[in-house]
């Protein structure tokens, strides 16, 4: 059986070094993601992006304000039946989004790739070779 502390450490390591470890330009101040509560209609990618990628993006961009809206879908209300899945990025205090991306039907990895492409974000790469292979760095690493 795996210890809870080990599981939590792995989860934190994924947040710190995972595929969504990106640094957005400082000019972006707010990110809004909205999607339906239920996955039908192409909203699963947005939901998975919120679960898997947003924690890492927030970790590496602490000043970025994030708003996630899960809109309940109602088939009785025709106005609410077609909810858009969207990702919006704002600069400064501008009321209109600088980037407005329709993420309906996109996979969570594709949403991340488009976010990186449109914002010019930089991936954060960690080199753990020195910790796992002491010969790679030439410096001794304590065995603790």
C-alpha positions in Angstrom: 0.0 0.0 0.0 1.3 3.5 -0.9 1.6 6.0 1.9 -0.7 9.1 1.6 2.3 11.4 2.0 3.9 9.8 -1.1 0.8 10.2 -3.1 0.5 13.9 -2.1 4.2 14.4 -2.9 3.7 13.0 -6.4 0.7 15.2 -6.9 2.6 18.3 -5.9 5.5 17.2 -8.1 3.2 17.1 -11.1 1.9 20.6 -10.3 5.4 21.9 -10.0 7.0 20.1 -13.0 4.1 18.8 -15.1 3.3 19.6 -18.7 1.3 22.7 -17.7 4.4 24.3 -16.0 4.3 27.5 -18.0 5.1 31.1 -17.2 2.6 33.5 -18.8 3.8 37.0 -19.7 3.2 39.5 -16.8 0.9 41.6 -18.9 -1.9 39.0 -18.5 -3.8 39.7 -15.2 -6.9 37.5 -15.4 -7.9 34.1 -16.9 -11.6 33.1 -17.2 -12.7 29.6 -18.0 -16.4 28.8 -18.4 -18.0 25.5 -19.3 -21.1 23.4 -18.6 -21.3 21.3 -15.5 -22.1 18.2 -17.6 -19.6 16.9 -20.2 -22.1 16.6 -23.1 -21.7 19.0 -26.0 -17.9 19.1 -26.0 -17.2 20.4 -22.5 -15.1 17.6 -21.2 -11.8 19.0 -22.5 -12.4 22.3 -20.6 -13.3 20.4 -17.4 -10.1 18.3 -17.6 -8.1 21.4 -18.4 -9.5 23.0 -15.2 -8.6 19.9 -13.1 -5.2 19.1 -14.6 -3.6 22.2 -15.9 -5.0 25.2 -14.0 -3.4 24.2 -10.7 0.1 24.2 -12.3 -0.5 27.4 -14.2 -1.6 29.1 -11.0 1.4 27.8 -9.1 3.8 29.3 -11.7 1.8 32.5 -12.1 0.6 33.5 -8.6 -0.4 37.0 -9.6 -2.8 35.7 -12.3 -6.4 35.9 -11.2 -8.4 32.8 -12.2 -12.1 32.5 -12.5 -13.7 29.2 -13.3 -17.5 29.1 -14.0 -19.3 25.8 -14.2 -22.7 26.7 -15.7 -25.6 24.4 -15.0 -27.2 23.2 -18.2 -31.0 23.3 -18.4 -32.8 21.7 -21.3 -36.0 23.4 -20.3 -34.5 26.9 -20.8 -33.7 27.2 -24.5 -31.4 30.2 -23.8 -29.3 28.1 -21.5 -29.2 24.9 -23.7 -26.2 25.9 -25.8 -23.6 27.0 -23.2 -20.3 28.1 -24.7 -17.0 26.6 -23.4 -14.6 29.5 -23.5 -11.2 30.6 -22.2 -10.6 34.3 -21.9 -7.5 36.2 -21.0 -7.4 39.8 -19.9 -4.6 42.4 -19.8 -4.4 45.0 -17.1 -7.8 46.4 -16.2 -9.2 46.2 -19.7 -12.9 45.2 -19.7 -12.7 43.2 -22.9 -10.7 40.0 -23.2 -7.5 40.2 -25.3 -7.8 36.5 -26.1 -11.2 34.8 -26.4 -10.8 31.1 -27.3 -13.7 28.7 -28.0 -12.6 25.5 -26.3 -15.7 23.4 -27.1 -14.7 20.0 -28.4 -11.0 20.5 -27.7 -8.9 18.1 -25.7 -7.3 19.5 -22.6 -3.8 19.1 -24.1 -5.0 21.1 -27.2 -6.3 23.9 -25.0 -3.0 24.1 -23.2 -1.1 24.2 -26.5 -3.3 27.0 -27.9 -2.9 28.9 -24.6 0.9 28.7 -24.9 0.8 29.6 -28.6 -1.5 32.6 -28.3 0.1 34.1 -25.2 3.7 33.4 -25.9 4.1 31.6 -22.6 7.4 29.9 -21.8 7.6 26.4 -20.6 9.4 25.9 -17.3 11.9 23.0 -17.6 13.4 21.4 -14.5 16.6 19.5 -14.7 16.6 16.8 -12.1 19.6 14.9 -13.6 21.8 16.2 -10.8 19.6 14.8 -8.1 18.9 11.4 -9.7 22.4 10.9 -11.3 25.2 12.5 -9.4 27.7 11.8 -12.2 25.7 14.1 -14.5 26.5 17.2 -12.5 30.0 16.3 -11.2 29.0 17.3 -7.7 28.2 14.9 -4.9 24.6 14.6 -3.9 23.8 13.6 -0.3 21.9 10.3 0.0 19.1 11.3 2.3 
